[in-house]
Amino acid sequence: MRFIKANFPADKADAVIKIIEGCKPVDWSMDSGYGRYEKAVEIVVAKGEGQDLVDRLQSLLGGGDDWRVVVMPIEATLPRPDDTILEADKEATQKAKTVSLREELYQKVAGDCTLNTDFIILTVLSAIVAAIGLNGDSVAIVIAAMVIAPLLGPILAFALAAALGDLSLMKKATKTSLTGLVVGFAFAYALSFVMPVNIGSTEMVSRTVIGPEIIALALASGAAAALSLSTGISSALVGVMVAVALLPPSVASALFLGAGETDKAIGAALLLAVNVVCAVLSAQLIFVWKGIRPRTWAGQRKASVSVRINATVWIILLAALAALAYRLNLQVL
């Protein structure tokens, strides 16, 4: 279930009550407001519900600056909900197109793709650990690097921005993604001059091969990431899936380049490009399938155009990269 609290002017009370009753929540109550707010209402809705309620409240109250709507998950409630409510929660989890609210998704991805000191440090550390693992042919160390790699946020942010037609979030996600990849590549490249590069490492060589299973992995990673976010499932393991598609080939390309193996460096870079395209494309399609779109009609039209353009561009890029890989005599479709 979810807890929704709205603060608003007193003259909007009747309209707010009408909206609440029309949405049929599990429970609700209204009281005097707090601080600068005149009225406050607390609403409990079943899991998977609440998007229409929040949209209607925003449409009613959005013209001024003396309102606020807060959404929080409910861990437990007393008295305990009856079986009907619990069953409704279960059905909503299984059947609802979108379990997480649009605002919840946006808040999370916008925070996770913020370019700050922590993001840079984690990127550097993960690149260093990955370089050591790849060079030493150690799967365990490579996995450790993927655990700390902060690459999930920007990928999901870009895919969600494309689904919503949000150009500002798209730019922010692009900036963070490119910065992370460049910083990781640069530090791995610098390491190639400090330690001898093991160009025969199985972990290194495997990052120069593009095959159907690699493309399927990248597509599955992006789709799983979008599903984990939109359904509220923990994204920790999914973050590792995305990292396995992005971090190792980037670091391998840098190490090969530092060792003077230009052809292998290009192969790993091409694998990275294919993985980025696949992950973003599949994540975007999942968000669209889940029905995540802007609240207003104008926003929905803009988002539809954004989805079509982005999907077309990514599909063309994927086809072009696959063709390039084939011409470079890599194992590709």
Steps between C-alpha positions, in 0.01 A plus 500: 500500500594867469453802726421826319489830685381822336515853641297771327292820541167475683300613197608184315367263769171409332670431167766287673233296678322441170824374342572268792153351503516447124824304532367274780809468723534252786465778758536878534458784747514881485625742763627853543827564326840555651740792462402708198238249380130546586382144444655154504369164387649157563412220258577127495483323163557140397832400347508579130241775546533873550627632166159629392444653843835680497443621143158643587632673810784649298259624233282663767774653713776559247404858421639638827800453726317438830462124469703183531434131441722239668497127414648235728491119509321335792699227673219410743168635622278442804233386518613243248332525159231242436536217249326699226761776514787253520365314198462830312864579582606159369299536179633852445855372531435225247282688250566873524691640208685742723554427869726797571359847447646710224619751759671226702685377192609848400620589849712185522665511159562875519688446825688192383634671186630807679858577407679566829818410685361167623414394146848587373675323789290184459568504127874531555505227763292261290721563196816431699358181651371386160838566338675290762242222465509494120878514489530227761232285331301498825124469465445569870682834487316603183169425673611706799564793266153469350340507844635849571463640147237781501387443141137398555371849584595687181379217273158489665478878514558532127244226420238655729570846359442366149173339608383826659640731234703680769787668319661647813524160671627349176780756486585443866512122454713533186748728676530266799533187285765645272695643792494166679616308194774752418629514858501121532671460165763762586597341831513151349715637217734659754530167681623336179822702536544400863449125477581251223186426299412133464357511147447124507264516799178311428300772672663762278470312172136411562420873499601528136239252375146598398255214465126439532533409866678828576228705330233297682675567832506875440133505396405294804703727729321814386158336516563356847622838625186677378275228646677513836448875519141509381385215725693599811722190503850542640735613224827393664546182298364666188764768540762227478337375178524846345856540624607170344386632163674838530795508739717203390504581126580865573791409727620226265505747211712741705747229602535367145555854371768561760670175399502604133238242398291740295286240324400336826437840657262583213326165543441562871384857432257369240366249750450786747305700242279203416429438869410865566260507206336171598461592868346841432271371224358211703458714815314766302268241344422356845407843635269555201346154542439577868295803398734758650417830334451869587186621675383759246375438146763733354770321697374164375520616137854624558593172667358296211720691255800455730441125528471453124810707425714340770391145420569555130842649567603221739382225264690657208810536720476136609473383139792720396719379788417136425591555134826670601587213731436253221727692266772499765480117495360478852258226596170672449152413382 
